[in-house]
């Protein structure tokens, strides 16, 4: 089993270089979701490193297999949100994590057990949405649609068609906002930039499968938005654009509080506009006074608006690499 997280008992004050952090660190218990995430990523690791570092690839595959078996033995150890010094990642439905892990293990090994788990999952034939930490099923379908595996061609074509169908739904949203991005919402959620870029990944894949230029245009629109073509004229990425992100909510990229500390390195993505959970003092002062796409501030204290996270940066780099390619 894999532990859910290591985190401070209480929220760490700003600013705080990690070597000076006085808070007690806690190792939280294992969960089924974390274990399946390990199985999925380690199985993918085995594919990627095979032929580059075969010993490491074998170690990854062994870890993936152990994690899969552990999750099968412990199928309902659910993650909770009961933390006092770190964000909550509660998840009471791990069917999507099972599907993703099975898809990665099947693509890597071709094993019959994993194939049965994939084809027997309700997610195998479900409509796709943007992926995220609470909803990983789309990641499994992406792998099955792109990595060489033993599914029949008809099934792979169907899965690719599902990705294209999702991309079409996202493109339809361009008509619902003045900036022509493949994302529309009455209110913008926490981490809205990551939602947009996760959609852009599927648009990129739809272009790969069909060659249709409209999907590439959708990816470009999403990247243009986060780099400054938005109502604020603000690049939400540090180090890029005329008005780049300068002051993310971060413990030691905290130059605005302590000049001795650094600002963010280039390439860090802000979570972006958030009109639904304006829980910090900076956001609270804007509540009711901003249109959803403008509910944002480049302020280190604006954790609801200007937080950064590895799972938000991941689609930014995927999309950037896809466009570069």
C-alpha positions, 0 to 999 in steps of 0.5 A: 500500500502507498501512504496518502501523504506526508504533511505538516500537522498545522499550516506552515506560515509564510514565508518559510524555507523548508529547512526552517519549518518548525511544524511537526511532519506527519506520515498519513496512513495508506489508502486504496487511491494512493496505492492505485495511483502508484500502480498506474504511474509505476506501470507507465514508468516501466514502459518509458524506461524500458530500453533506457534503464532496464533495471529501473524499468523492472523495479517500477514494474515490480512496484506496480504489480505489488501495488495492484495486488495490495489495492485488490486486497484492500479495496475500500481504504478511502482517503479522507479530507480530515487534515489540519495542515494540508489540503484535503483529497478525500475520494470515496470512489476509486473505480476510476483509479482501478481503471487507470491502473489496469489500463497502464498495467495492461499496456505495459504487460498485456496481462489477462487480469488487467485486460479483464479489469479494463474491459469490465470497468464501466469507465471503458465505455463511458463519456470522457471528461477532463482528467484530474486527481479525483477523476483519473479514468480519462488517463486510462483511456488516453493510455489505451488509445495511444500506447501499443496494446493488445486490444482489438483495433476496433476497440482502440478506434472506439476509444479514440473516437471517445476522445474526439467526441470529448474534444468536440464538446470542449470546442463547443464551449468556445462560443460561450465566452468572449475569449474563444477558449474551449472552456465555459462556466457560469463561475470559475472553479479553484484551479480553473487554468488547470481545467482548461489545460487538461481539456487542451490535452484531449484537443491535442490528441484529437488533432493527432487522431484526425488531423483536423486543424480545429483541434490544434486551434483549440489548443493554441487558444488555451495556451494563448489564454494562460499566457496573457490573452485574457481579460486581465492581460495577465500571463499566469505563467512565471517567466513568460509573457509581458506581465508574468506571474510574480507572486504565487502562493508559496512558502519560499518563492516569497520574494514579495514578503522577504527580499532574501528569498527567491521568486518563482522559477520560470514555468510555474502556473497559477491556478487562475481565476476563482469565483466559486471558493473565494476563501482567502482575504484577498479573494474575499475582498473581491467577492461580488465585484469581479466577473468570473474570468477576472477574479484573480490577483497576483498576491502571495496571500491569495491562496484561493486564486494564486496557488500553484500545484504539480498537478496543475503544472503537468498539463501546462508542460504536456500542452507546451511540449505538444505545441512545440512538437 
